[in-house]
Amino acid sequence: MVPELRPHVELAYRQRLKRINIDQRYRMEARFFHQTNAARTELEDGYAFNNFRFRWRIQGAVPLWKIDNKRSLRVRVSNELHVNLGRKIQINVFDQNRIYGGFSVDFLPNLSFDVGYMNWFQQKPDGNFLTETYFGLPPFTGFRLAFGLGRGQ
């Protein structure tokens, strides 16, 4: 695995439809990979730009059980699509798709604990596909810290 830097710009949008919170995130990443030797067995000095990647995630959250005025148990479902862009991309324009379903419990207004199932479908640079499934194991079980500006945060 080659280390990567991903500076990005993103736009996040939240919409409430009755009891369902819909979150959408659009992200454009510039991908810089660590330099390696020709055999890709050793790291060398520096990073080089490789490509851009566009990511779109849509997520729905529905409260199932209200614990008190500030805390609740929610079910979360999301889908995130990754698409590669750039001259170096020949075969793998579609990069990956992550489908997630799980539960979230709020501890504080900006702190929650999530556990769930993720199916991760990825196309490798050679065009072959890889599917991995995670159920309640790191990094998909964990704490989320969320900070924001504006109304409703």
N, C-alpha and C positions, 0 to 999 in steps of 0.2 A: 504494500500500500504506500503510495507516494503522498507526502504531505501537500496540502493545498491551502491557499489563501483565497477567500471569497468576499471581497468588498461588494456591497450591494445597496440598492435603492429599493424601498418597498412602499406600497400603499396598502393600508388595511382599512376595511370598512365593516361596520357592525350594523345590523338591521334586526329589529324585533318584530316578529309576526305572531301576535297573540302570545302564546307561551314559549315559542321557539326563538332562540337567539341564532341568527345566521351571521357568521363571520366569513369574510372573503379577504384573502391576502394575495396581492400581485407583487412578485419580487423579480428583479433583474440582477443577476450576479455576473461579475467578471471573475473568471476562474484562472488563477495563477498557480501552476504546479511547480514543485521543487525540482531543480535540475537533477538528472541522474546520468549514470554512465550509459553507454550504448546498450548494454545487456539489461539495464534497469535493475541491477542488483545492489548498487551503492549510490548514496546521495552525494551530490556535488554542491558547490557553493551557488547560491542564488535561486531565484524563481523566474519563470518565463510565462507570459500570457499564453493561454491555450484557446479559450473560447468564452462565449457568453452563454448563460443558461437562464431561461425564463421559467418561473414557477408560479402556479396558480393553485391556491388551496381554498376549498369551500368547506365550512364546518357548521354543523347544526348541534345545538345543545338544548335539551329539554329537561326542566326540573322534574324529578320524580317524587321527591320527599323533602319537605321543608323541615329542617332541624330546629331552627329558631328564626328570628327576624333577619339575621345576617348570613346564615349558613344553610346550604341545601345539598342534596345528593342529585347529580345530573347524569344523564346519559349523553355521550358525545359520539357523533359520527362525522367522519371527514374523508375527503378525497383530495390528494395533492398530485398534480401532474407536473413533470419536469420535461422541458424541451431544450435541446442544445441548439445553439446558433453560432455560425462562424465558418470561415473558409476551411478550417481543419476538420470540420465535421463532414464525413463522407457517408457513413452507414448509419450511425446511431443518432439520428435527429431526435427520435423519442428516447429520452434518457431513463425515466422511471415513473412509476405510479405507486403512490402509497395510500392504501385504504385502511382506515382506522375505525374501530368501534370500542367504546369503553365507558367507564364510570369516573366521575370526578366529585370530590367532596371538598367544600370550602372550609378552611380553618379560620381565615381572616379575609377581609374584602379583596386583598391582593395576593393571597396564598392559598393554593389548593393542592390536593393529592390526586393523581390520576393513575388508574390501572386499566389495561385494555389489551386488545388484539390488533395487530397490524400485519397486513399482507403487503410485502414490498416486492414489486415486480420491476426488474431493471434490465435494460438492454446494455450489453457490454460493447466496447469499441469495435470488436470483431463482428458484431451483429447478432451474436448468440444472446439468449435470454436467461436470466437468473431470477428465481422466485424464492424469497425467504419469508418465513412467517414467524412472528414473535407474539407470545401471549404473556402479558404481565411481567416481563423481564426487562431489566435496564437495556436500552435507555428509554423504554416506553412506560415504565412505572417510575414515577418520580414526582417531585414537587415542581410546580409552576409558579414563578413570581411574575406578576403582571403589573406594570406601571404605565400610566397613560395620562395624557392631558386632555382637557375638554370636558364636556358634559357627560354625565353618566359613568365616569371612571372612578 
